[in-house]
């Protein structure tokens, strides 16, 4: 992980990627190829579902974050516009238990773009290199809403 992605905006309170959210995952990403990123993560025991196994919802959050960052990295490589995207489809396959307390590699990559849609793949990989959890997702580019937009809900980050 040589090409670290710095994401230290103090206004960012994202559960997955913000270093400023004490209750969050605090993921740190690095570019690993064109449209691809990875993060190393060791889940504390407090994030277990079954004893010693990362809760399935936390695994989904890890994968959602890494795939979203892969879409952002791809777009930044193509231009300077700020990308506003949301997950519209998400498919997850739990293959093997993902352990708490052990270092894991979480990878995401852009497979293709079609119009406003981004198609991505991700996986959580164990210390032995075997895939533990796999995901596929479709994200969609949206138009940013201004602070004065009446459709904007109070407190939303849209």
TIVO-2410 file (N, C-alpha, C; in nm, 3 decimals):
# residues 158
REC num residu      c1      c2      c3 atome chaine
REC   1      X   0.085  -0.118   0.000     N      A
REC   1      X   0.000   0.000   0.000    CA      A
REC   1      X   0.089   0.123   0.000     C      A
REC   2      X   0.140   0.158  -0.117     N      A
REC   2      X   0.231   0.271  -0.128    CA      A
REC   2      X   0.161   0.404  -0.150     C      A
REC   3      X   0.054   0.406  -0.226     N      A
REC   3      X  -0.012   0.529  -0.269    CA      A
REC   3      X  -0.130   0.561  -0.178     C      A
REC   4      X  -0.102   0.609  -0.057     N      A
REC   4      X  -0.204   0.635   0.043    CA      A
REC   4      X  -0.297   0.747  -0.001     C      A
REC   5      X  -0.426   0.730   0.022     N      A
REC   5      X  -0.527   0.831  -0.009    CA      A
REC   5      X  -0.555   0.907   0.120     C      A
REC   6      X  -0.527   1.035   0.121     N      A
REC   6      X  -0.547   1.116   0.241    CA      A
REC   6      X  -0.691   1.166   0.242     C      A
REC   7      X  -0.761   1.137   0.351     N      A
REC   7      X  -0.902   1.171   0.364    CA      A
REC   7      X  -0.923   1.233   0.502     C      A
REC   8      X  -0.863   1.351   0.525     N      A
REC   8      X  -0.864   1.407   0.660    CA      A
REC   8      X  -0.947   1.534   0.676     C      A
REC   9      X  -1.048   1.554   0.592     N      A
REC   9      X  -1.138   1.668   0.603    CA      A
REC   9      X  -1.207   1.664   0.740     C      A
REC  10      X  -1.191   1.767   0.825     N      A
REC  10      X  -1.253   1.765   0.958    CA      A
REC  10      X  -1.406   1.757   0.954     C      A
REC  11      X  -1.467   1.796   0.842     N      A
REC  11      X  -1.613   1.787   0.829    CA      A
REC  11      X  -1.662   1.648   0.793     C      A
REC  12      X  -1.571   1.560   0.756     N      A
REC  12      X  -1.607   1.423   0.719    CA      A
REC  12      X  -1.632   1.342   0.847     C      A
REC  13      X  -1.755   1.296   0.866     N      A
REC  13      X  -1.791   1.216   0.982    CA      A
REC  13      X  -1.830   1.074   0.940     C      A
REC  14      X  -1.792   1.034   0.821     N      A
REC  14      X  -1.830   0.904   0.766    CA      A
REC  14      X  -1.792   0.789   0.860     C      A
REC  15      X  -1.885   0.698   0.883     N      A
REC  15      X  -1.861   0.581   0.968    CA      A
REC  15      X  -1.745   0.497   0.917     C      A
REC  16      X  -1.731   0.486   0.787     N      A
REC  16      X  -1.629   0.399   0.730    CA      A
REC  16      X  -1.492   0.462   0.717     C      A
REC  17      X  -1.485   0.585   0.664     N      A
REC  17      X  -1.354   0.638   0.625    CA      A
REC  17      X  -1.304   0.756   0.705     C      A
REC  18      X  -1.385   0.814   0.792     N      A
REC  18      X  -1.339   0.933   0.862    CA      A
REC  18      X  -1.244   0.902   0.976     C      A
REC  19      X  -1.130   0.970   0.981     N      A
REC  19      X  -1.043   0.956   1.097    CA      A
REC  19      X  -1.095   1.037   1.215     C      A
REC  20      X  -1.202   1.116   1.192     N      A
REC  20      X  -1.259   1.203   1.296    CA      A
REC  20      X  -1.383   1.144   1.363     C      A
REC  21      X  -1.422   1.024   1.326     N      A
REC  21      X  -1.539   0.959   1.387    CA      A
REC  21      X  -1.488   0.852   1.484     C      A
REC  22      X  -1.490   0.881   1.615     N      A
REC  22      X  -1.433   0.786   1.711    CA      A
REC  22      X  -1.508   0.652   1.715     C      A
REC  23      X  -1.633   0.649   1.671     N      A
REC  23      X  -1.710   0.524   1.670    CA      A
REC  23      X  -1.700   0.451   1.537     C      A
REC  24      X  -1.628   0.509   1.439     N      A
REC  24      X  -1.624   0.452   1.306    CA      A
REC  24      X  -1.512   0.351   1.285     C      A
REC  25      X  -1.504   0.302   1.161     N      A
REC  25      X  -1.404   0.204   1.123    CA      A
REC  25      X  -1.267   0.267   1.098     C      A
REC  26      X  -1.265   0.395   1.060     N      A
REC  26      X  -1.142   0.471   1.036    CA      A
REC  26      X  -1.051   0.405   0.931     C      A
REC  27      X  -1.112   0.359   0.823     N      A
REC  27      X  -1.036   0.293   0.717    CA      A
REC  27      X  -0.941   0.392   0.649     C      A
REC  28      X  -0.824   0.343   0.616     N      A
REC  28      X  -0.725   0.418   0.539    CA      A
REC  28      X  -0.701   0.341   0.411     C      A
REC  29      X  -0.717   0.409   0.299     N      A
REC  29      X  -0.710   0.345   0.168    CA      A
REC  29      X  -0.581   0.379   0.096     C      A
REC  30      X  -0.542   0.289   0.006     N      A
REC  30      X  -0.430   0.314  -0.084    CA      A
REC  30      X  -0.470   0.266  -0.222     C      A
REC  31      X  -0.425   0.338  -0.324     N      A
REC  31      X  -0.446   0.293  -0.462    CA      A
REC  31      X  -0.364   0.167  -0.484     C      A
REC  32      X  -0.425   0.071  -0.551     N      A
REC  32      X  -0.353  -0.053  -0.579    CA      A
REC  32      X  -0.351  -0.085  -0.728     C      A
REC  33      X  -0.401   0.008  -0.809     N      A
REC  33      X  -0.404  -0.009  -0.953    CA      A
REC  33      X  -0.507   0.086  -1.010     C      A
REC  34      X  -0.527   0.086  -1.142     N      A
REC  34      X  -0.628   0.172  -1.203    CA      A
REC  34      X  -0.768   0.137  -1.152     C      A
REC  35      X  -0.836   0.233  -1.090     N      A
REC  35      X  -0.971   0.210  -1.038    CA      A
REC  35      X  -0.975   0.107  -0.927     C      A
REC  36      X  -0.865   0.088  -0.855     N      A
REC  36      X  -0.860  -0.014  -0.750    CA      A
REC  36      X  -0.796   0.044  -0.624     C      A
REC  37      X  -0.852   0.005  -0.509     N      A
REC  37      X  -0.798   0.047  -0.380    CA      A
REC  37      X  -0.799  -0.071  -0.285     C      A
REC  38      X  -0.724  -0.055  -0.177     N      A
REC  38      X  -0.725  -0.156  -0.072    CA      A
REC  38      X  -0.708  -0.088   0.062     C      A
REC  39      X  -0.748  -0.159   0.166     N      A
REC  39      X  -0.731  -0.112   0.303    CA      A
REC  39      X  -0.697  -0.232   0.389     C      A
REC  40      X  -0.611  -0.211   0.484     N      A
REC  40      X  -0.581  -0.315   0.583    CA      A
REC  40      X  -0.664  -0.284   0.706     C      A
REC  41      X  -0.724  -0.388   0.764     N      A
REC  41      X  -0.812  -0.363   0.878    CA      A
REC  41      X  -0.808  -0.483   0.973     C      A
REC  42      X  -0.802  -0.452   1.102     N      A
REC  42      X  -0.814  -0.552   1.207    CA      A
REC  42      X  -0.935  -0.514   1.291     C      A
REC  43      X  -1.039  -0.596   1.287     N      A
REC  43      X  -1.162  -0.566   1.360    CA      A
REC  43      X  -1.146  -0.601   1.507     C      A
REC  44      X  -1.186  -0.509   1.596     N      A
REC  44      X  -1.184  -0.541   1.738    CA      A
REC  44      X  -1.294  -0.641   1.771     C      A
REC  45      X  -1.277  -0.711   1.881     N      A
REC  45      X  -1.374  -0.813   1.923    CA      A
REC  45      X  -1.515  -0.756   1.940     C      A
REC  46      X  -1.522  -0.627   1.972     N      A
REC  46      X  -1.653  -0.563   1.990    CA      A
REC  46      X  -1.736  -0.555   1.863     C      A
REC  47      X  -1.677  -0.588   1.747     N      A
REC  47      X  -1.751  -0.586   1.620    CA      A
REC  47      X  -1.786  -0.727   1.574     C      A
REC  48      X  -1.789  -0.821   1.668     N      A
REC  48      X  -1.820  -0.959   1.630    CA      A
REC  48      X  -1.971  -0.980   1.618     C      A
REC  49      X  -2.008  -1.082   1.543     N      A
REC  49      X  -2.143  -1.136   1.541    CA      A
REC  49      X  -2.135  -1.261   1.627     C      A
REC  50      X  -2.087  -1.368   1.567     N      A
REC  50      X  -2.053  -1.488   1.644    CA      A
REC  50      X  -1.918  -1.463   1.711     C      A
REC  51      X  -1.888  -1.532   1.819     N      A
REC  51      X  -1.759  -1.510   1.886    CA      A
REC  51      X  -1.641  -1.527   1.789     C      A
REC  52      X  -1.555  -1.423   1.783     N      A
REC  52      X  -1.436  -1.429   1.700    CA      A
REC  52      X  -1.457  -1.405   1.552     C      A
REC  53      X  -1.581  -1.373   1.511     N      A
REC  53      X  -1.612  -1.352   1.370    CA      A
REC  53      X  -1.674  -1.213   1.353     C      A
REC  54      X  -1.623  -1.137   1.255     N      A
REC  54      X  -1.676  -1.003   1.230    CA      A
REC  54      X  -1.823  -1.011   1.191     C      A
REC  55      X  -1.904  -0.927   1.254     N      A
REC  55      X  -2.047  -0.919   1.223    CA      A
REC  55      X  -2.065  -0.900   1.072     C      A
REC  56      X  -2.163  -0.968   1.014     N      A
REC  56      X  -2.186  -0.960   0.870    CA      A
REC  56      X  -2.215  -0.819   0.822     C      A
REC  57      X  -2.283  -0.739   0.903     N      A
REC  57      X  -2.312  -0.601   0.864    CA      A
REC  57      X  -2.186  -0.516   0.859     C      A
REC  58      X  -2.092  -0.544   0.948     N      A
REC  58      X  -1.964  -0.472   0.947    CA      A
REC  58      X  -1.885  -0.513   0.823     C      A
REC  59      X  -1.889  -0.642   0.787     N      A
REC  59      X  -1.822  -0.686   0.664    CA      A
REC  59      X  -1.881  -0.613   0.544     C      A
REC  60      X  -2.014  -0.599   0.541     N      A
REC  60      X  -2.080  -0.529   0.431    CA      A
REC  60      X  -2.034  -0.383   0.428     C      A
REC  61      X  -2.023  -0.320   0.545     N      A
REC  61      X  -1.978  -0.180   0.550    CA      A
REC  61      X  -1.835  -0.167   0.499     C      A
REC  62      X  -1.748  -0.259   0.539     N      A
REC  62      X  -1.609  -0.256   0.491    CA      A
REC  62      X  -1.604  -0.262   0.338     C      A
REC  63      X  -1.682  -0.352   0.281     N      A
REC  63      X  -1.681  -0.369   0.136    CA      A
REC  63      X  -1.747  -0.252   0.065     C      A
REC  64      X  -1.855  -0.201   0.120     N      A
REC  64      X  -1.922  -0.085   0.061    CA      A
REC  64      X  -1.825   0.033   0.057     C      A
REC  65      X  -1.752   0.055   0.163     N      A
REC  65      X  -1.656   0.165   0.169    CA      A
REC  65      X  -1.544   0.151   0.067     C      A
REC  66      X  -1.486   0.032   0.058     N      A
REC  66      X  -1.371   0.015  -0.032    CA      A
REC  66      X  -1.416   0.024  -0.178     C      A
REC  67      X  -1.536  -0.024  -0.209     N      A
REC  67      X  -1.584  -0.013  -0.347    CA      A
REC  67      X  -1.618   0.132  -0.380     C      A
REC  68      X  -1.678   0.204  -0.287     N      A
REC  68      X  -1.706   0.346  -0.310    CA      A
REC  68      X  -1.579   0.425  -0.334     C      A
REC  69      X  -1.476   0.395  -0.256     N      A
REC  69      X  -1.349   0.466  -0.275    CA      A
REC  69      X  -1.287   0.431  -0.410     C      A
REC  70      X  -1.304   0.308  -0.456     N      A
REC  70      X  -1.253   0.269  -0.589    CA      A
REC  70      X  -1.321   0.352  -0.698     C      A
REC  71      X  -1.450   0.376  -0.684     N      A
REC  71      X  -1.520   0.460  -0.781    CA      A
REC  71      X  -1.467   0.603  -0.776     C      A
REC  72      X  -1.444   0.654  -0.655     N      A
REC  72      X  -1.390   0.790  -0.641    CA      A
REC  72      X  -1.251   0.801  -0.702     C      A
REC  73      X  -1.168   0.703  -0.677     N      A
REC  73      X  -1.031   0.706  -0.730    CA      A
REC  73      X  -1.033   0.704  -0.881     C      A
REC  74      X  -1.121   0.623  -0.940     N      A
REC  74      X  -1.129   0.617  -1.085    CA      A
REC  74      X  -1.171   0.752  -1.142     C      A
REC  75      X  -1.271   0.814  -1.080     N      A
REC  75      X  -1.321   0.941  -1.131    CA      A
REC  75      X  -1.217   1.052  -1.115     C      A
REC  76      X  -1.146   1.051  -1.005     N      A
REC  76      X  -1.042   1.154  -0.985    CA      A
REC  76      X  -0.932   1.139  -1.089     C      A
REC  77      X  -0.908   1.017  -1.130     N      A
REC  77      X  -0.807   0.996  -1.234    CA      A
REC  77      X  -0.852   1.052  -1.367     C      A
REC  78      X  -0.985   1.063  -1.386     N      A
REC  78      X  -1.039   1.111  -1.513    CA      A
REC  78      X  -1.067   1.261  -1.512     C      A
REC  79      X  -1.067   1.324  -1.393     N      A
REC  79      X  -1.097   1.467  -1.386    CA      A
REC  79      X  -1.098   1.515  -1.243     C      A
REC  80      X  -1.126   1.644  -1.225     N      A
REC  80      X  -1.121   1.703  -1.092    CA      A
REC  80      X  -1.258   1.724  -1.028     C      A
REC  81      X  -1.366   1.687  -1.096     N      A
REC  81      X  -1.497   1.711  -1.037    CA      A
REC  81      X  -1.517   1.627  -0.911     C      A
REC  82      X  -1.591   1.680  -0.817     N      A
REC  82      X  -1.622   1.605  -0.696    CA      A
REC  82      X  -1.734   1.507  -0.731     C      A
REC  83      X  -1.713   1.383  -0.700     N      A
REC  83      X  -1.806   1.277  -0.737    CA      A
REC  83      X  -1.909   1.256  -0.626     C      A
REC  84      X  -2.035   1.261  -0.661     N      A
REC  84      X  -2.144   1.232  -0.568    CA      A
REC  84      X  -2.208   1.101  -0.614     C      A
REC  85      X  -2.191   0.995  -0.535     N      A
REC  85      X  -2.242   0.864  -0.572    CA      A
REC  85      X  -2.313   0.799  -0.454     C      A
REC  86      X  -2.404   0.708  -0.488     N      A
REC  86      X  -2.475   0.631  -0.387    CA      A
REC  86      X  -2.480   0.485  -0.431     C      A
REC  87      X  -2.486   0.396  -0.335     N      A
REC  87      X  -2.502   0.253  -0.364    CA      A
REC  87      X  -2.647   0.228  -0.403     C      A
REC  88      X  -2.670   0.162  -0.517     N      A
REC  88      X  -2.806   0.128  -0.557    CA      A
REC  88      X  -2.831  -0.023  -0.559     C      A
REC  89      X  -2.727  -0.102  -0.569     N      A
REC  89      X  -2.737  -0.248  -0.566    CA      A
REC  89      X  -2.615  -0.300  -0.492     C      A
REC  90      X  -2.636  -0.403  -0.410     N      A
REC  90      X  -2.524  -0.458  -0.334    CA      A
REC  90      X  -2.550  -0.606  -0.312     C      A
REC  91      X  -2.455  -0.689  -0.352     N      A
REC  91      X  -2.467  -0.834  -0.336    CA      A
REC  91      X  -2.344  -0.883  -0.260     C      A
REC  92      X  -2.369  -0.966  -0.159     N      A
REC  92      X  -2.262  -1.010  -0.070    CA      A
REC  92      X  -2.263  -1.162  -0.060     C      A
REC  93      X  -2.143  -1.222  -0.059     N      A
REC  93      X  -2.130  -1.366  -0.041    CA      A
REC  93      X  -2.029  -1.393   0.070     C      A
REC  94      X  -2.077  -1.452   0.178     N      A
REC  94      X  -1.988  -1.490   0.288    CA      A
REC  94      X  -1.934  -1.629   0.256     C      A
REC  95      X  -1.805  -1.639   0.236     N      A
REC  95      X  -1.744  -1.767   0.197    CA      A
REC  95      X  -1.684  -1.840   0.316     C      A
REC  96      X  -1.612  -1.766   0.401     N      A
REC  96      X  -1.546  -1.821   0.519    CA      A
REC  96      X  -1.559  -1.719   0.631     C      A
REC  97      X  -1.550  -1.761   0.755     N      A
REC  97      X  -1.559  -1.664   0.865    CA      A
REC  97      X  -1.445  -1.561   0.858     C      A
REC  98      X  -1.479  -1.434   0.872     N      A
REC  98      X  -1.379  -1.326   0.876    CA      A
REC  98      X  -1.349  -1.299   1.023     C      A
REC  99      X  -1.228  -1.329   1.067     N      A
REC  99      X  -1.197  -1.323   1.211    CA      A
REC  99      X  -1.175  -1.182   1.265     C      A
REC 100      X  -1.217  -1.161   1.388     N      A
REC 100      X  -1.179  -1.040   1.460    CA      A
REC 100      X  -1.036  -1.058   1.511     C      A
REC 101      X  -0.971  -0.947   1.539     N      A
REC 101      X  -0.838  -0.952   1.598    CA      A
REC 101      X  -0.726  -0.997   1.506     C      A
REC 102      X  -0.754  -1.014   1.378     N      A
REC 102      X  -0.653  -1.059   1.281    CA      A
REC 102      X  -0.648  -0.958   1.167     C      A
REC 103      X  -0.529  -0.928   1.116     N      A
REC 103      X  -0.520  -0.833   1.004    CA      A
REC 103      X  -0.582  -0.892   0.876     C      A
REC 104      X  -0.664  -0.811   0.812     N      A
REC 104      X  -0.731  -0.850   0.689    CA      A
REC 104      X  -0.703  -0.747   0.581     C      A
REC 105      X  -0.715  -0.788   0.458     N      A
REC 105      X  -0.702  -0.699   0.344    CA      A
REC 105      X  -0.840  -0.685   0.281     C      A
REC 106      X  -0.883  -0.561   0.262     N      A
REC 106      X  -1.014  -0.532   0.201    CA      A
REC 106      X  -0.984  -0.463   0.069     C      A
REC 107      X  -1.030  -0.522  -0.042     N      A
REC 107      X  -0.998  -0.469  -0.175    CA      A
REC 107      X  -1.125  -0.434  -0.251     C      A
REC 108      X  -1.116  -0.329  -0.333     N      A
REC 108      X  -1.226  -0.292  -0.421    CA      A
REC 108      X  -1.171  -0.247  -0.554     C      A
REC 109      X  -1.249  -0.274  -0.661     N      A
REC 109      X  -1.204  -0.230  -0.794    CA      A
REC 109      X  -1.325  -0.202  -0.882     C      A
REC 110      X  -1.307  -0.103  -0.966     N      A
REC 110      X  -1.408  -0.070  -1.064    CA      A
REC 110      X  -1.400  -0.170  -1.178     C      A
REC 111      X  -1.512  -0.231  -1.212     N      A
REC 111      X  -1.518  -0.327  -1.322    CA      A
REC 111      X  -1.552  -0.254  -1.452     C      A
REC 112      X  -1.654  -0.165  -1.446     N      A
REC 112      X  -1.692  -0.089  -1.565    CA      A
REC 112      X  -1.784   0.026  -1.526     C      A
REC 113      X  -1.799   0.119  -1.620     N      A
REC 113      X  -1.894   0.230  -1.606    CA      A
REC 113      X  -1.990   0.225  -1.723     C      A
REC 114      X  -2.116   0.253  -1.694     N      A
REC 114      X  -2.219   0.265  -1.798    CA      A
REC 114      X  -2.302   0.387  -1.765     C      A
REC 115      X  -2.283   0.495  -1.839     N      A
REC 115      X  -2.355   0.618  -1.810    CA      A
REC 115      X  -2.325   0.666  -1.669     C      A
REC 116      X  -2.430   0.680  -1.588     N      A
REC 116      X  -2.412   0.726  -1.449    CA      A
REC 116      X  -2.380   0.612  -1.353     C      A
REC 117      X  -2.377   0.489  -1.401     N      A
REC 117      X  -2.358   0.373  -1.313    CA      A
REC 117      X  -2.213   0.324  -1.312     C      A
REC 118      X  -2.170   0.287  -1.193     N      A
REC 118      X  -2.037   0.230  -1.169    CA      A
REC 118      X  -2.058   0.088  -1.118     C      A
REC 119      X  -1.995  -0.010  -1.178     N      A
REC 119      X  -2.005  -0.149  -1.136    CA      A
REC 119      X  -1.872  -0.189  -1.072     C      A
REC 120      X  -1.881  -0.240  -0.948     N      A
REC 120      X  -1.760  -0.265  -0.870    CA      A
REC 120      X  -1.761  -0.404  -0.809     C      A
REC 121      X  -1.641  -0.452  -0.777     N      A
REC 121      X  -1.624  -0.577  -0.705    CA      A
REC 121      X  -1.535  -0.550  -0.584     C      A
REC 122      X  -1.556  -0.628  -0.479     N      A
REC 122      X  -1.473  -0.616  -0.361    CA      A
REC 122      X  -1.458  -0.750  -0.292     C      A
REC 123      X  -1.357  -0.759  -0.206     N      A
REC 123      X  -1.339  -0.880  -0.129    CA      A
REC 123      X  -1.262  -0.851  -0.002     C      A
REC 124      X  -1.289  -0.933   0.098     N      A
REC 124      X  -1.210  -0.935   0.220    CA      A
REC 124      X  -1.125  -1.060   0.213     C      A
REC 125      X  -0.995  -1.043   0.234     N      A
REC 125      X  -0.900  -1.152   0.219    CA      A
REC 125      X  -0.830  -1.176   0.353     C      A
REC 126      X  -0.817  -1.303   0.389     N      A
REC 126      X  -0.751  -1.340   0.513    CA      A
REC 126      X  -0.600  -1.336   0.504     C      A
REC 127      X  -0.535  -1.358   0.617     N      A
REC 127      X  -0.388  -1.356   0.623    CA      A
REC 127      X  -0.324  -1.457   0.529     C      A
REC 128      X  -0.395  -1.567   0.503     N      A
REC 128      X  -0.341  -1.671   0.416    CA      A
REC 128      X  -0.367  -1.644   0.268     C      A
REC 129      X  -0.430  -1.528   0.237     N      A
REC 129      X  -0.458  -1.492   0.098    CA      A
REC 129      X  -0.588  -1.546   0.044     C      A
REC 130      X  -0.661  -1.623   0.125     N      A
REC 130      X  -0.788  -1.679   0.078    CA      A
REC 130      X  -0.901  -1.579   0.095     C      A
REC 131      X  -0.990  -1.569  -0.005     N      A
REC 131      X  -1.104  -1.478   0.007    CA      A
REC 131      X  -1.201  -1.527   0.114     C      A
REC 132      X  -1.245  -1.433   0.198     N      A
REC 132      X  -1.339  -1.465   0.305    CA      A
REC 132      X  -1.480  -1.419   0.270     C      A
REC 133      X  -1.490  -1.300   0.213     N      A
REC 133      X  -1.619  -1.241   0.178    CA      A
REC 133      X  -1.603  -1.169   0.045     C      A
REC 134      X  -1.701  -1.181  -0.042     N      A
REC 134      X  -1.696  -1.116  -0.174    CA      A
REC 134      X  -1.822  -1.034  -0.195     C      A
REC 135      X  -1.809  -0.926  -0.270     N      A
REC 135      X  -1.923  -0.840  -0.297    CA      A
REC 135      X  -1.917  -0.786  -0.438     C      A
REC 136      X  -2.036  -0.755  -0.488     N      A
REC 136      X  -2.052  -0.684  -0.615    CA      A
REC 136      X  -2.151  -0.572  -0.588     C      A
REC 137      X  -2.129  -0.458  -0.650     N      A
REC 137      X  -2.219  -0.345  -0.626    CA      A
REC 137      X  -2.233  -0.260  -0.751     C      A
REC 138      X  -2.344  -0.190  -0.755     N      A
REC 138      X  -2.366  -0.087  -0.857    CA      A
REC 138      X  -2.389   0.044  -0.782     C      A
REC 139      X  -2.310   0.141  -0.816     N      A
REC 139      X  -2.323   0.275  -0.759    CA      A
REC 139      X  -2.372   0.367  -0.869     C      A
REC 140      X  -2.440   0.475  -0.832     N      A
REC 140      X  -2.491   0.570  -0.931    CA      A
REC 140      X  -2.446   0.711  -0.895     C      A
REC 141      X  -2.399   0.782  -0.998     N      A
REC 141      X  -2.363   0.923  -0.982    CA      A
REC 141      X  -2.492   1.004  -0.968     C      A
REC 142      X  -2.495   1.094  -0.871     N      A
REC 142      X  -2.611   1.180  -0.848    CA      A
REC 142      X  -2.567   1.325  -0.858     C      A
REC 143      X  -2.663   1.412  -0.866     N      A
REC 143      X  -2.633   1.555  -0.867    CA      A
REC 143      X  -2.627   1.604  -0.723     C      A
REC 144      X  -2.525   1.680  -0.688     N      A
REC 144      X  -2.518   1.733  -0.552    CA      A
REC 144      X  -2.631   1.832  -0.527     C      A
REC 145      X  -2.681   1.831  -0.406     N      A
REC 145      X  -2.786   1.926  -0.367    CA      A
REC 145      X  -2.722   2.041  -0.291     C      A
REC 146      X  -2.770   2.160  -0.320     N      A
REC 146      X  -2.718   2.277  -0.250    CA      A
REC 146      X  -2.782   2.286  -0.112     C      A
REC 147      X  -2.723   2.365  -0.025     N      A
REC 147      X  -2.776   2.385   0.110    CA      A
REC 147      X  -2.917   2.443   0.106     C      A
REC 148      X  -2.950   2.519   0.001     N      A
REC 148      X  -3.082   2.583  -0.007    CA      A
REC 148      X  -3.187   2.496  -0.077     C      A
REC 149      X  -3.149   2.377  -0.125     N      A
REC 149      X  -3.242   2.289  -0.195    CA      A
REC 149      X  -3.351   2.243  -0.099     C      A
REC 150      X  -3.479   2.268  -0.131     N      A
REC 150      X  -3.587   2.228  -0.040    CA      A
REC 150      X  -3.600   2.076  -0.025     C      A
REC 151      X  -3.544   2.000  -0.118     N      A
REC 151      X  -3.550   1.853  -0.107    CA      A
REC 151      X  -3.447   1.800  -0.009     C      A
REC 152      X  -3.351   1.881   0.030     N      A
REC 152      X  -3.245   1.839   0.121    CA      A
REC 152      X  -3.304   1.826   0.261     C      A
REC 153      X  -3.281   1.710   0.323     N      A
REC 153      X  -3.329   1.688   0.459    CA      A
REC 153      X  -3.229   1.749   0.557     C      A
REC 154      X  -3.279   1.805   0.667     N      A
REC 154      X  -3.186   1.859   0.769    CA      A
REC 154      X  -3.092   1.750   0.817     C      A
REC 155      X  -2.964   1.783   0.824     N      A
REC 155      X  -2.865   1.688   0.874    CA      A
REC 155      X  -2.811   1.592   0.770     C      A
REC 156      X  -2.866   1.593   0.648     N      A
REC 156      X  -2.818   1.499   0.546    CA      A
REC 156      X  -2.692   1.552   0.481     C      A
REC 157      X  -2.611   1.460   0.430     N      A
REC 157      X  -2.486   1.498   0.363    CA      A
REC 157      X  -2.496   1.487   0.212     C      A
REC 158      X  -2.609   1.452   0.158     N      A
REC 158      X  -2.628   1.421   0.017    CA      A
REC 158      X  -2.524   1.462  -0.071     C      A
***
